[in-house]
Amino acid sequence: MIINRNKSILIILAVVLLIVIASQGIAQAQPTFNIPDINLEIDNADGNQDLVLPLQIILLLTVLSLAPAILIMLTSFVRVVVVLSLIRRALATQTMPPNQVIIGLAIFLSVFIMAPVWGQVYDNAVQPYLAEEIDQTEAYEEAIEPIREFMFNQTREQDVALFIDLADLERPANENEVPTYVLIPAYVISELQMAFQIGFIVYLPFIVIDMIVASVLMSMGMMMLPPVMISLPFKVLLFVLVDGWYLVIRSLVMTFN
């Protein structure tokens, strides 16, 4: 038994030795990768030119972080997504269509509606800037001009006057004297106002169906039966028969013309 035990110990040691030798061979066979050393240092700038590039990088990162808010607030996205959400609430279909479908449709409709504006921005600002025909300041002015024109066409005068009064500014003589930071919130609340007006019109036929179903159930003495359970199929049927998505999308896009 002692001899068998010694043989077992020798076999285990031999296996361990082979594993160690094999692992060393594999480690030597694998190529080595050197990780680059990255140093972030803050030194004294020799002049204004040394600060230009860092400031541009910081400005670019700031714009990229605000890109979602810019795409939402400076385009037709607000009106579209609010109207689509109100349609879903009017149908009482809970989460159908899902939020991903509602937001995705609102994004692509906004791209379709804003395509002429983005075309002007690309032709008047992006291409000349890439060709080094204009500097950054001129590119910004050329890019913001068609966006401001679009927002002015959709903004009510009273909303612009509200934020001019809140900012304690003098009465502007024309649209060019209205600051952009005043125009943006005025445009957003105008979009919300228009979206809720469209949503109210969309809600009316579905409210009528709910009232009719509730009256019928009450007259039949079926007090415990939820009216929404009975009215939901009729509202979906009405929406399908009148081709509701076609009418809503068409009317919604036409409000921007």
C-alpha positions as CSV (number, residue, x, y, z in Angstrom):
1,M,0.0,0.0,0.0
2,I,2.9,2.3,0.8
3,I,4.4,1.6,-2.7
4,N,1.1,2.4,-4.4
5,R,0.8,5.6,-2.4
6,N,4.3,6.7,-3.5
7,K,3.5,5.9,-7.1
8,S,0.3,8.1,-6.9
9,I,2.3,10.9,-5.4
10,L,4.9,10.7,-8.1
11,I,2.3,10.6,-10.8
12,I,0.6,13.8,-9.4
13,L,3.9,15.6,-9.2
14,A,4.7,14.6,-12.8
15,V,1.3,16.0,-14.0
16,V,1.8,19.2,-12.1
17,L,5.3,19.6,-13.5
18,L,4.0,19.1,-17.1
19,I,1.2,21.6,-16.6
20,V,3.7,24.2,-15.3
21,I,6.1,23.6,-18.2
22,A,3.2,23.8,-20.7
23,S,1.8,27.1,-19.3
24,Q,5.3,28.7,-19.5
25,G,5.6,27.6,-23.1
26,I,2.2,29.1,-24.0
27,A,3.0,32.3,-22.2
28,Q,6.3,32.6,-24.1
29,A,4.5,31.8,-27.4
30,Q,1.8,34.5,-27.0
31,P,2.7,38.0,-28.2
32,T,3.0,40.7,-25.7
33,F,0.9,43.9,-26.0
34,N,2.2,47.1,-24.6
35,I,-0.5,49.4,-23.2
36,P,0.2,53.1,-24.2
37,D,0.8,55.5,-21.4
38,I,-1.7,58.4,-21.4
39,N,-0.8,61.5,-19.5
40,L,-3.2,64.4,-18.9
41,E,-1.3,67.5,-17.8
42,I,-2.3,71.1,-17.3
43,D,0.4,73.5,-18.2
44,N,0.7,77.3,-18.6
45,A,-0.5,78.4,-22.1
46,D,2.0,80.4,-24.1
47,G,-0.8,82.4,-25.8
48,N,-4.4,82.4,-27.0
49,Q,-3.7,79.9,-29.7
50,D,-2.9,77.2,-27.2
51,L,-6.4,77.6,-25.7
52,V,-8.3,77.4,-29.0
53,L,-8.2,73.7,-29.5
54,P,-9.2,72.7,-25.8
55,L,-12.0,75.3,-25.9
56,Q,-13.3,73.9,-29.2
57,I,-13.3,70.3,-27.8
58,I,-15.2,71.4,-24.7
59,L,-17.7,73.3,-26.9
60,L,-18.1,70.3,-29.1
61,L,-18.7,67.9,-26.1
62,T,-21.3,70.4,-24.7
63,V,-23.2,70.5,-28.0
64,L,-23.1,66.7,-28.3
65,S,-24.5,66.4,-24.7
66,L,-27.3,68.8,-25.6
67,A,-28.0,67.2,-29.0
68,P,-31.1,65.2,-27.8
69,A,-32.7,68.3,-26.3
70,I,-31.9,70.3,-29.4
71,L,-33.5,67.7,-31.7
72,I,-36.6,67.6,-29.5
73,M,-37.1,71.2,-28.8
74,L,-36.1,72.8,-32.1
75,T,-38.0,70.5,-34.4
76,S,-41.6,69.3,-34.8
77,F,-41.0,66.3,-32.5
78,V,-42.9,67.9,-29.5
79,R,-46.2,68.3,-31.4
80,V,-46.0,64.9,-33.1
81,V,-45.2,62.9,-30.1
82,V,-47.9,64.6,-27.9
83,V,-50.6,64.1,-30.5
84,L,-49.7,60.4,-31.0
85,S,-49.7,59.8,-27.3
86,L,-53.1,61.5,-26.9
87,I,-54.4,59.2,-29.7
88,R,-53.3,56.2,-27.8
89,R,-54.9,57.5,-24.6
90,A,-58.2,58.3,-26.5
91,L,-58.3,54.7,-27.8
92,A,-57.7,53.4,-24.3
93,T,-55.4,50.7,-25.6
94,Q,-53.0,51.0,-22.6
95,T,-49.5,50.5,-24.1
96,M,-50.6,49.7,-27.7
97,P,-48.9,51.0,-29.8
98,P,-45.8,50.6,-27.5
99,N,-43.7,53.6,-26.6
100,Q,-40.9,52.5,-28.9
101,V,-43.3,52.7,-31.9
102,I,-44.8,56.1,-30.8
103,I,-41.3,57.6,-30.4
104,G,-39.9,56.0,-33.5
105,L,-42.8,57.2,-35.6
106,A,-42.5,60.7,-34.1
107,I,-38.8,60.8,-34.9
108,F,-39.2,59.8,-38.6
109,L,-42.2,62.2,-39.0
110,S,-40.0,64.9,-37.6
111,V,-37.2,64.0,-40.0
112,F,-39.7,64.2,-42.9
113,I,-41.2,67.5,-41.8
114,M,-37.8,69.1,-41.1
115,A,-36.1,67.8,-44.2
116,P,-36.4,71.2,-46.1
117,V,-34.9,73.0,-43.1
118,W,-32.0,70.6,-42.7
119,G,-31.4,70.9,-46.4
120,Q,-31.0,74.6,-46.2
121,V,-28.7,74.2,-43.1
122,Y,-26.5,71.8,-45.0
123,D,-26.3,73.9,-48.2
124,N,-25.8,77.3,-46.5
125,A,-23.7,76.3,-43.5
126,V,-22.2,72.8,-43.5
127,Q,-20.9,72.6,-47.1
128,P,-19.3,76.1,-47.0
129,Y,-17.7,75.4,-43.6
130,L,-16.3,72.1,-44.7
131,A,-14.9,73.8,-47.8
132,E,-13.3,76.4,-45.5
133,E,-15.2,79.2,-47.3
134,I,-16.7,80.5,-44.0
135,D,-15.6,80.4,-40.4
136,Q,-17.5,79.0,-37.4
137,T,-19.3,82.2,-36.5
138,E,-20.7,82.6,-40.1
139,A,-21.6,78.9,-40.2
140,Y,-23.6,79.2,-37.0
141,E,-25.4,82.3,-38.3
142,E,-26.2,80.6,-41.6
143,A,-27.4,77.4,-39.8
144,I,-29.6,79.0,-37.2
145,E,-31.4,81.3,-39.7
146,P,-33.6,78.6,-41.4
147,I,-34.3,77.1,-38.0
148,R,-35.5,80.4,-36.6
149,E,-37.6,81.0,-39.7
150,F,-39.3,77.6,-39.1
151,M,-39.9,78.3,-35.4
152,F,-41.3,81.8,-36.1
153,N,-43.8,80.3,-38.6
154,Q,-45.1,78.0,-35.8
155,T,-44.9,80.4,-32.9
156,R,-47.7,82.6,-31.7
157,E,-47.0,86.3,-31.2
158,Q,-48.4,86.3,-27.7
159,D,-45.9,83.6,-26.7
160,V,-43.0,85.6,-28.0
161,A,-44.3,88.7,-26.3
162,L,-44.6,86.7,-23.0
163,F,-40.9,85.8,-22.9
164,I,-39.8,89.2,-24.1
165,D,-41.7,90.7,-21.1
166,L,-40.3,88.1,-18.8
167,A,-36.8,88.8,-20.0
168,D,-37.4,92.6,-19.6
169,L,-36.4,93.3,-23.1
170,E,-37.4,96.2,-25.3
171,R,-40.1,95.6,-27.9
172,P,-38.3,94.3,-31.0
173,A,-38.9,96.0,-34.3
174,N,-38.8,92.8,-36.4
175,E,-38.1,89.1,-36.1
176,N,-34.3,89.5,-36.4
177,E,-34.2,91.4,-33.1
178,V,-35.8,88.6,-31.2
179,P,-33.0,86.6,-29.4
180,T,-32.9,82.9,-30.0
181,Y,-33.1,82.1,-26.3
182,V,-36.4,83.9,-26.2
183,L,-37.7,82.3,-29.3
184,I,-37.1,78.7,-28.2
185,P,-39.3,78.6,-25.1
186,A,-42.0,80.5,-27.0
187,Y,-41.9,78.0,-29.8
188,V,-42.1,75.0,-27.3
189,I,-45.2,76.3,-25.5
190,S,-46.8,77.1,-28.9
191,E,-46.2,73.6,-30.0
192,L,-47.8,72.2,-26.8
193,Q,-50.8,74.5,-27.3
194,M,-51.3,73.3,-30.9
195,A,-50.8,69.6,-29.9
196,F,-53.4,69.8,-27.2
197,Q,-55.9,71.5,-29.6
198,I,-55.4,68.6,-32.1
199,G,-55.7,66.1,-29.3
200,F,-59.0,67.6,-28.1
201,I,-60.4,67.2,-31.6
202,V,-59.2,63.6,-31.8
203,Y,-60.7,62.8,-28.4
204,L,-64.2,63.9,-29.3
205,P,-65.5,60.9,-31.3
206,F,-64.1,58.5,-28.8
207,I,-65.7,60.3,-25.8
208,V,-69.0,60.1,-27.7
209,I,-68.6,56.3,-28.0
210,D,-67.7,56.0,-24.3
211,M,-70.8,58.0,-23.3
212,I,-73.1,55.9,-25.5
213,V,-71.8,52.6,-24.2
214,A,-72.0,53.8,-20.6
215,S,-75.6,55.0,-21.1
216,V,-76.6,51.6,-22.7
217,L,-75.0,49.6,-19.9
218,M,-76.6,51.7,-17.3
219,S,-80.1,51.4,-18.9
220,M,-79.6,47.6,-19.0
221,G,-78.7,47.6,-15.3
222,M,-75.2,46.3,-15.9
223,M,-73.6,48.5,-13.4
224,M,-70.6,46.3,-12.5
225,L,-69.5,45.9,-16.1
226,P,-66.7,48.4,-17.0
227,P,-67.8,50.5,-20.0
228,V,-64.2,50.7,-21.2
229,M,-64.2,46.9,-21.8
230,I,-67.2,47.2,-24.2
231,S,-66.3,50.5,-25.8
232,L,-62.7,49.6,-26.7
233,P,-63.6,47.3,-29.6
234,F,-66.0,49.9,-31.0
235,K,-63.3,52.6,-30.8
236,V,-60.7,50.5,-32.5
237,L,-63.3,49.5,-35.2
238,L,-64.2,53.2,-35.8
239,F,-60.5,54.2,-36.0
240,V,-59.8,51.4,-38.5
241,L,-62.9,52.1,-40.7
242,V,-62.2,55.8,-41.1
243,D,-58.5,55.0,-41.8
244,G,-57.5,56.9,-38.6
245,W,-53.7,56.8,-39.0
246,Y,-53.9,58.2,-42.5
247,L,-56.2,61.1,-41.4
248,V,-54.2,61.9,-38.3
249,I,-50.8,61.8,-39.9
250,R,-52.0,63.8,-42.9
251,S,-53.7,66.4,-40.8
252,L,-50.7,66.6,-38.4
253,V,-48.2,67.1,-41.2
254,M,-50.4,69.7,-42.9
255,T,-50.4,71.9,-39.7
256,F,-46.7,72.6,-40.4
257,N,-47.4,74.0,-43.9
